[in-house]
């Protein structure tokens, strides 16, 4: 919104499980100013849900899990 509060928020991860993985904690941002603390909480929740499967394409499994946190925080801003 104009005052910097988040009107609504949804987050889903891809590339870290067999299908999209919703991160319901992103909804905590709704009605709030997105502080570093809130963004860290959402990013940590995303990290906990990342369960990549091995496949023949893309980045290594460990890399995908490691990058879940910074990508989730960036996406939630």
HELIX and SHEET records of a PDB file:
HELIX    1   1 UNK A   24  UNK A   29  5                                   6    
HELIX    2   2 UNK A   36  UNK A   49  1                                  14    
HELIX    3   3 UNK A   61  UNK A   76  1                                  16    
SHEET    1   A 2 UNK A  12  UNK A  13  0                                        
SHEET    2   A 2 UNK A  21  UNK A  22 -1                                        
END                                                                             
